[in-house]
């Protein structure tokens, strides 16, 4: 007796994506089901990059369908299809950039840039096309963290090509200035420089552009939030009360301009002594979780205070590429997967589907 499409769909409704917590039918990711005798084929179309998850999802689908009577073979094609999602009202998307994710903090010194870099590298490791923009004009750190030297080229005299390392495209004011020279610029000059970096960099077909925001919530951050099409923001903090106080300001700033908060990352959550193995919460405990409960956002991760994270970033080889199978890299990859799924669950941007209407006098 031949298997039917209804039977296959019923079987797929019992297969769950462990990353989203949803079954493959209700989430509408199972597509193009075809039956030829005892052979069944289908596509599983994920809205997030998932290179490390493909084999597990494929195996679960095959197991579910092979258990049906009349099925001899199953072919499952698992693909990631990343599309552009909605941004603030009234702001157009940037060409060649589908989604922009801002990584911000209310104050400096909480590990924001380290988080942004490892997030970008983790998304790339899962198969996405990723760029990162260093928006910290006064203290650009991405050239060092990404292990990149040199100056960007301009092929047309008005735009510049991003530099690249570890498969991630990078743009930073740090590529164009002497690292030892201070940036003595007023706010409007800084804002203009950041907008130029974004608009005049020839990003090459990015699924995600990560913006490492400058610390604080002043004019620069507000102007960026009002001019740059941001899909969502991540707030980075430490557990201590003074950092959380400023992190709340950053969160509220994004809320005021209509940018959704994708989650909070708590850095320096605990420290384990390398000599005796004792673990303690040096900067306090539970602050990130309390803030998440207060604003109804997700705690994406609580990262420990470890020397390796700092050493690897300083050496130009961040944790995700320095120790890709290690426990800290696994946390960053988990953050990246959660963020990508939250972006995928947002409404899609449909502006490119609408024709441009031009009114002319005849």
LORO-590744 format. One record per residue (C-alpha): x, y, z; residue number from 0. Coordinates in steps of 0.1 Angstrom, whole numbers, m for minus. Each point is the difference from the previous one (the first is absolute). Layout:
% LORO-590744
((X Y Z) NUM)
...
% end
This chain:
% LORO-590744
((0 0 0) 0)
((15 33 m11) 1)
((6 27 26) 2)
((m20 32 m3) 3)
((10 37 4) 4)
((m23 3 30) 5)
((18 m28 18) 6)
((33 16 m7) 7)
((m12 34 13) 8)
((m14 m17 31) 9)
((34 m15 6) 10)
((18 33 m5) 11)
((m24 17 25) 12)
((17 m22 26) 13)
((36 10 m10) 14)
((12 30 20) 15)
((28 24 m8) 16)
((18 1 34) 17)
((12 35 m7) 18)
((m34 16 m6) 19)
((m21 m24 21) 20)
((m25 m3 m29) 21)
((m10 m29 m21) 22)
((8 0 m37) 23)
((m36 3 m12) 24)
((m14 28 23) 25)
((32 20 m7) 26)
((m5 m5 m38) 27)
((36 m10 m6) 28)
((m8 m34 m16) 29)
((m5 7 m37) 30)
((m1 m17 m35) 31)
((m11 m34 12) 32)
((1 m24 m29) 33)
((m9 m37 m1) 34)
((11 m24 m27) 35)
((m10 m35 8) 36)
((19 m8 33) 37)
((24 29 m4) 38)
((m7 32 19) 39)
((18 33 m3) 40)
((m5 34 16) 41)
((17 33 9) 42)
((5 13 35) 43)
((4 38 m4) 44)
((14 17 32) 45)
((m1 37 4) 46)
((33 1 19) 47)
((36 m12 m7) 48)
((4 m36 13) 49)
((29 m18 m15) 50)
((7 m18 33) 51)
((m37 m11 3) 52)
((m6 m13 m35) 53)
((9 m37 5) 54)
((m20 m2 32) 55)
((m31 14 m16) 56)
((4 m21 m31) 57)
((4 m32 22) 58)
((m31 8 20) 59)
((m21 5 m31) 60)
((12 m31 m17) 61)
((m6 m21 31) 62)
((m36 14 3) 63)
((m9 m7 m36) 64)
((17 m34 m4) 65)
((m22 m12 28) 66)
((m30 3 m23) 67)
((m13 m30 m19) 68)
((8 1 m37) 69)
((31 22 3) 70)
((32 m15 m14) 71)
((23 31 m1) 72)
((0 36 12) 73)
((19 29 m15) 74)
((1 31 22) 75)
((16 33 m12) 76)
((5 23 30) 77)
((8 36 m10) 78)
((2 34 16) 79)
((m18 28 m17) 80)
((8 33 17) 81)
((m22 30 m10) 82)
((m3 36 10) 83)
((m22 9 29) 84)
((m18 32 11) 85)
((19 29 15) 86)
((m10 33 15) 87)
((m29 17 m18) 88)
((10 24 m27) 89)
((35 m12 m4) 90)
((11 m18 m32) 91)
((22 m31 0) 92)
((36 3 m11) 93)
((9 m16 m34) 94)
((16 m34 3) 95)
((m8 m2 37) 96)
((m30 m21 11) 97)
((1 4 38) 98)
((19 24 23) 99)
((5 m10 36) 100)
((13 26 25) 101)
((21 m11 29) 102)
((m1 27 27) 103)
((7 7 36) 104)
((m8 29 23) 105)
((37 3 11) 106)
((34 m11 m11) 107)
((21 m29 13) 108)
((m27 m26 1) 109)
((12 m21 m30) 110)
((m23 14 m27) 111)
((26 m1 m28) 112)
((11 m35 9) 113)
((m36 m11 m1) 114)
((m6 17 m33) 115)
((30 m16 m16) 116)
((m7 m35 12) 117)
((m36 3 m10) 118)
((10 9 m35) 119)
((24 m29 m2) 120)
((m25 m24 14) 121)
((m26 10 m26) 122)
((25 m5 m27) 123)
((10 m34 14) 124)
((m37 m10 m4) 125)
((1 9 m37) 126)
((m12 36 m1) 127)
((16 29 m19) 128)
((10 24 27) 129)
((16 35 3) 130)
((9 20 31) 131)
((1 38 2) 132)
((21 17 27) 133)
((m21 29 11) 134)
((22 10 29) 135)
((18 29 m16) 136)
((19 11 31) 137)
((13 m35 8) 138)
((m1 m23 m30) 139)
((10 m35 11) 140)
((m11 m22 m29) 141)
((33 2 m20) 142)
((18 m15 29) 143)
((m27 m25 10) 144)
((m5 m12 m36) 145)
((38 m2 m6) 146)
((m2 24 m30) 147)
((26 25 m11) 148)
((0 23 m31) 149)
((m23 26 m15) 150)
((m31 m6 m21) 151)
((1 4 m38) 152)
((m23 22 m20) 153)
((m8 m13 m35) 154)
((m20 30 m11) 155)
((14 29 21) 156)
((m31 5 20) 157)
((m7 m33 18) 158)
((23 m25 17) 159)
((3 m38 2) 160)
((m3 m17 34) 161)
((31 m18 13) 162)
((m5 m36 9) 163)
((13 m27 24) 164)
((m14 m34 11) 165)
((m27 4 m27) 166)
((m15 31 16) 167)
((m1 34 m17) 168)
((12 29 22) 169)
((m2 38 m2) 170)
((16 23 26) 171)
((13 35 3) 172)
((29 m17 16) 173)
((12 m11 m34) 174)
((4 36 m11) 175)
((17 17 30) 176)
((32 m4 20) 177)
((m8 m23 30) 178)
((20 23 23) 179)
((m19 31 m11) 180)
((m31 11 21) 181)
((m32 9 m19) 182)
((m7 36 12) 183)
((m33 3 m17) 184)
((m33 15 10) 185)
((m33 m20 m1) 186)
((m12 11 m34) 187)
((33 m9 m17) 188)
((m1 m34 17) 189)
((m36 m7 m11) 190)
((8 11 m36) 191)
((31 m23 0) 192)
((m21 m30 12) 193)
((m27 5 m26) 194)
((27 3 m27) 195)
((16 m32 12) 196)
((m33 m18 m3) 197)
((m12 15 m33) 198)
((33 2 m18) 199)
((13 m35 7) 200)
((m7 m24 m28) 201)
((m14 m28 21) 202)
((m2 m32 m20) 203)
((m35 m16 3) 204)
((m2 m3 38) 205)
((m26 m20 19) 206)
((10 18 32) 207)
((19 32 7) 208)
((11 2 36) 209)
((5 36 13) 210)
((23 3 30) 211)
((m16 31 15) 212)
((19 26 20) 213)
((m7 m2 37) 214)
((m25 24 15) 215)
((m34 15 m10) 216)
((9 34 m13) 217)
((m6 19 m33) 218)
((21 m24 m20) 219)
((m19 m31 11) 220)
((m34 17 m4) 221)
((9 13 m35) 222)
((12 m34 m11) 223)
((m32 m16 13) 224)
((m21 25 m20) 225)
((20 m2 m32) 226)
((13 m36 m3) 227)
((m26 m27 m8) 228)
((4 m24 29) 229)
((m18 m33 2) 230)
((7 m5 37) 231)
((24 8 28) 232)
((20 m20 26) 233)
((8 16 33) 234)
((33 m11 17) 235)
((5 5 37) 236)
((17 m14 31) 237)
((m19 m10 32) 238)
((11 30 21) 239)
((m27 26 8) 240)
((18 29 m16) 241)
((4 m18 m33) 242)
((m37 m11 1) 243)
((m10 36 7) 244)
((16 12 m33) 245)
((m12 m31 m19) 246)
((m36 9 8) 247)
((6 34 m16) 248)
((13 m17 m31) 249)
((m30 m23 m1) 250)
((m25 28 4) 251)
((17 20 m27) 252)
((m6 m27 m26) 253)
((m36 m4 12) 254)
((m7 37 m6) 255)
((12 m2 m36) 256)
((m19 m32 m7) 257)
((29 m24 m1) 258)
((m8 m34 16) 259)
((23 m15 26) 260)
((11 m34 m11) 261)
((15 m8 34) 262)
((26 7 27) 263)
((34 m15 3) 264)
((16 1 35) 265)
((37 0 0) 266)
((24 m8 29) 267)
((m28 m19 17) 268)
((22 m23 20) 269)
((38 m6 4) 270)
((16 m34 7) 271)
((34 1 16) 272)
((26 m17 m22) 273)
((19 m12 31) 274)
((m26 m13 23) 275)
((m31 m3 m22) 276)
((m22 21 23) 277)
((m28 19 m18) 278)
((m14 33 12) 279)
((m21 28 m13) 280)
((25 29 2) 281)
((m22 27 m15) 282)
((m33 m11 16) 283)
((m25 m27 m8) 284)
((m33 m2 m20) 285)
((1 36 m12) 286)
((m5 m9 m37) 287)
((m28 m24 7) 288)
((m18 26 22) 289)
((3 26 m27) 290)
((m14 m25 m26) 291)
((m30 m8 23) 292)
((m6 38 5) 293)
((m2 7 m37) 294)
((m13 m33 m13) 295)
((31 m8 m22) 296)
((21 m31 m2) 297)
((33 m6 17) 298)
((20 m13 m29) 299)
((29 m12 21) 300)
((21 6 31) 301)
((37 m1 m10) 302)
((27 m7 26) 303)
((29 23 7) 304)
((29 m19 m15) 305)
((35 10 m10) 306)
((m3 m19 m33) 307)
((m27 22 m14) 308)
((21 31 6) 309)
((32 m16 m13) 310)
((m16 m13 m32) 311)
((m16 33 m8) 312)
((32 20 6) 313)
((19 m24 m22) 314)
((m23 6 m30) 315)
((m14 m35 2) 316)
((m33 1 19) 317)
((m13 m30 19) 318)
((m23 m13 m27) 319)
((29 m5 m24) 320)
((27 m5 26) 321)
((m18 m29 18) 322)
((m30 m8 m22) 323)
((m10 m32 18) 324)
((7 13 35) 325)
((m27 8 26) 326)
((2 38 m3) 327)
((m3 m2 m38) 328)
((m31 m22 5) 329)
((m16 28 21) 330)
((7 26 m27) 331)
((m15 m24 m27) 332)
((m30 m5 21) 333)
((m5 38 3) 334)
((4 3 m38) 335)
((m26 m27 m6) 336)
((m25 16 24) 337)
((5 34 m15) 338)
((m4 m13 m36) 339)
((m32 m18 10) 340)
((m15 31 16) 341)
((8 20 m31) 342)
((m16 m28 m22) 343)
((m32 2 21) 344)
((m4 37 m7) 345)
((m22 12 m28) 346)
((17 m1 m34) 347)
((8 33 m18) 348)
((m22 2 m31) 349)
((11 33 m14) 350)
((20 m16 m27) 351)
((m32 m17 m13) 352)
((m17 32 m6) 353)
((5 18 m34) 354)
((14 35 0) 355)
((m26 24 m13) 356)
((11 31 m18) 357)
((m25 28 m9) 358)
((9 20 m30) 359)
((m17 30 m17) 360)
((m9 m9 m36) 361)
% end
